[in-house]
Amino acid sequence: METRTEINNWSDTITIRKMQKSDLPALEWDGEYTRFRDVYLMEFERSQIGSSILWVADLPDHGVIGQLFVQLNAERQELANGHSRAYMYAFRIKPPYRGVGLGTRMMNIMESDLVRRGFNWVSLNVGKTNYSARRLYSRLGYRVIAHEAGRWSYRDEKGILQNVEEPAWRMEKFISPSL
């Protein structure tokens, strides 16, 4: 078990940065998320044309320990409209690194970047049973505004279509520069 001092020592060395193509294998978390390989590649390609921003938390000698994606424009304009509203998704931190402020730090960096780009709102969906994430978002000022059925699909690493149903709450937050 690491002490608070040991955790503070490694947490001070984490870099939160834009994802690079070489980070793609690390997003699979040692096989746990291999099924999303093609999704991650597609999202990276979208980031290269400016449709999204992909953030990672990088710990020296450990690699990528967190990720957070932001869609700037979506078919559903109530989620992301390309100029005032962005949609945050695919946010996760490896379990051993949770609970020490990394999630808050990543969210703050993402929000500051969006404000700099002229966005005023961030929306997200959080699984109805993901109580710890919902607590984090609420603490950071996000509020529940709607129920989401959470139906989506993707092609796994074998090219097989997978249908997902994850009932969720849509949450949003007004962000603006400090006055």
C-alpha positions as CSV (number, residue, x, y, z in Angstrom):
1,M,0.0,0.0,0.0
2,E,1.4,3.4,-1.0
3,T,1.5,6.2,1.5
4,R,0.0,9.6,0.8
5,T,3.5,11.0,0.4
6,E,4.4,8.3,-2.2
7,I,1.2,9.0,-4.1
8,N,1.9,12.7,-4.1
9,N,5.4,12.0,-5.4
10,W,4.1,10.2,-8.5
11,S,1.1,12.4,-9.0
12,D,3.4,15.4,-9.3
13,T,5.2,13.7,-12.3
14,I,2.0,13.0,-14.3
15,T,1.8,14.9,-17.6
16,I,-1.7,15.5,-19.1
17,R,-1.2,16.0,-22.8
18,K,-2.8,15.5,-26.2
19,M,-2.8,11.9,-27.3
20,Q,-0.3,10.8,-30.0
21,K,-0.8,7.9,-32.4
22,S,1.9,6.0,-30.5
23,D,-0.4,6.1,-27.4
24,L,-3.1,4.0,-29.2
25,P,-1.9,0.5,-27.9
26,A,-1.8,1.9,-24.3
27,L,-5.5,2.7,-24.4
28,E,-6.2,-1.0,-24.5
29,W,-5.0,-1.3,-20.9
30,D,-3.1,-4.6,-21.3
31,G,-6.0,-6.2,-23.2
32,E,-8.9,-5.0,-21.0
33,Y,-10.1,-2.7,-23.8
34,T,-8.8,-4.4,-26.9
35,R,-12.3,-4.6,-28.2
36,F,-12.2,-0.8,-28.7
37,R,-9.0,-0.8,-30.9
38,D,-10.8,0.3,-34.0
39,V,-12.9,2.9,-32.1
40,Y,-9.7,4.5,-30.7
41,L,-8.1,4.6,-34.1
42,M,-11.2,6.2,-35.6
43,E,-11.3,8.8,-32.7
44,F,-7.6,9.5,-33.2
45,E,-8.2,10.2,-36.9
46,R,-11.1,12.5,-36.1
47,S,-8.8,14.4,-33.7
48,Q,-6.3,14.9,-36.6
49,I,-9.0,16.8,-38.6
50,G,-10.0,18.9,-35.6
51,S,-13.3,17.2,-34.8
52,S,-12.2,16.1,-31.4
53,I,-9.5,16.5,-28.7
54,L,-8.0,13.4,-27.1
55,W,-6.3,13.8,-23.7
56,V,-4.1,11.3,-21.9
57,A,-2.5,11.3,-18.5
58,D,1.1,9.9,-18.8
59,L,3.1,8.7,-15.8
60,P,6.8,8.3,-16.4
61,D,7.9,4.6,-16.4
62,H,4.2,3.5,-16.3
63,G,2.8,5.1,-19.5
64,V,-0.8,6.1,-20.1
65,I,-2.9,5.9,-16.9
66,G,-5.9,8.0,-17.9
67,Q,-7.8,9.2,-20.9
68,L,-10.4,11.8,-21.7
69,F,-11.9,12.5,-25.1
70,V,-13.9,15.6,-26.2
71,Q,-16.1,15.7,-29.3
72,L,-16.4,19.3,-30.7
73,N,-19.2,18.6,-33.2
74,A,-21.7,15.9,-33.3
75,E,-24.8,14.9,-35.3
76,R,-26.7,15.6,-32.1
77,Q,-26.2,19.3,-31.7
78,E,-27.5,19.3,-28.2
79,L,-24.3,17.4,-27.3
80,A,-21.7,19.2,-29.4
81,N,-22.3,21.9,-31.9
82,G,-18.8,22.9,-33.0
83,H,-18.8,26.4,-31.5
84,S,-20.4,26.7,-28.0
85,R,-21.1,23.2,-26.8
86,A,-18.6,20.2,-26.6
87,Y,-19.2,16.6,-25.5
88,M,-16.8,14.8,-23.1
89,Y,-16.6,11.0,-23.3
90,A,-14.4,8.0,-22.8
91,F,-13.0,9.3,-19.5
92,R,-11.3,6.8,-17.4
93,I,-8.3,6.4,-15.0
94,K,-6.7,3.1,-14.2
95,P,-7.9,2.0,-10.7
96,P,-4.6,2.3,-8.8
97,Y,-4.5,6.0,-9.7
98,R,-8.0,7.0,-8.8
99,G,-9.0,9.1,-5.8
100,V,-5.9,11.4,-5.7
101,G,-7.2,14.3,-7.8
102,L,-6.1,13.2,-11.3
103,G,-9.7,13.1,-12.6
104,T,-10.3,16.6,-11.3
105,R,-7.0,17.8,-12.8
106,M,-7.9,16.2,-16.2
107,M,-11.4,17.8,-16.2
108,N,-10.0,21.2,-15.3
109,I,-7.4,21.1,-18.1
110,M,-10.1,20.0,-20.6
111,E,-12.5,22.7,-19.5
112,S,-9.8,25.4,-19.7
113,D,-8.9,24.3,-23.2
114,L,-12.5,24.5,-24.3
115,V,-12.9,28.0,-22.8
116,R,-9.8,29.1,-24.7
117,R,-11.4,27.8,-27.8
118,G,-14.6,29.8,-27.1
119,F,-16.9,27.0,-25.9
120,N,-19.4,27.7,-23.1
121,W,-20.9,24.3,-22.3
122,V,-19.7,20.8,-21.7
123,S,-22.1,17.9,-21.8
124,L,-21.4,14.3,-20.9
125,N,-23.2,11.0,-20.2
126,V,-22.5,9.0,-17.1
127,G,-23.8,5.5,-16.5
128,K,-26.7,5.4,-14.0
129,T,-24.8,2.9,-11.9
130,N,-21.4,4.8,-12.0
131,Y,-21.9,6.5,-8.7
132,S,-18.3,7.6,-8.2
133,A,-18.1,9.3,-11.6
134,R,-21.4,11.0,-11.0
135,R,-20.2,12.3,-7.6
136,L,-17.0,13.7,-9.3
137,Y,-19.0,15.4,-12.0
138,S,-21.5,16.9,-9.5
139,R,-18.6,18.1,-7.3
140,L,-17.2,19.8,-10.4
141,G,-20.4,21.7,-11.1
142,Y,-22.1,19.4,-13.6
143,R,-25.9,18.9,-13.3
144,V,-28.2,16.2,-14.5
145,I,-30.5,17.5,-17.3
146,A,-31.9,14.3,-19.0
147,H,-32.1,10.6,-19.1
148,E,-30.2,8.9,-22.0
149,A,-31.0,5.4,-23.2
150,G,-27.3,4.9,-23.8
151,R,-27.7,2.8,-27.0
152,W,-24.7,2.7,-29.2
153,S,-22.7,0.3,-31.3
154,Y,-19.1,-0.3,-32.5
155,R,-17.1,-2.8,-34.4
156,D,-14.7,-4.7,-32.2
157,E,-11.1,-5.7,-33.1
158,K,-12.5,-8.7,-35.1
159,G,-14.9,-6.4,-37.1
160,I,-18.0,-7.8,-35.4
161,L,-20.7,-5.3,-34.7
162,Q,-21.4,-4.9,-30.9
163,N,-24.5,-3.3,-29.6
164,V,-24.4,-1.6,-26.2
165,E,-27.1,-0.4,-23.9
166,E,-25.9,1.7,-21.0
167,P,-28.7,3.7,-19.4
168,A,-27.1,7.1,-18.4
169,W,-27.7,10.5,-17.1
170,R,-26.8,13.4,-19.4
171,M,-25.1,16.1,-17.4
172,E,-23.9,19.6,-18.4
173,K,-21.9,22.5,-17.1
174,F,-21.6,26.1,-18.2
175,I,-17.9,27.0,-18.4
176,S,-16.6,30.5,-18.9
177,P,-13.4,32.5,-18.4
178,S,-12.9,33.7,-14.8
179,L,-14.1,37.3,-14.5
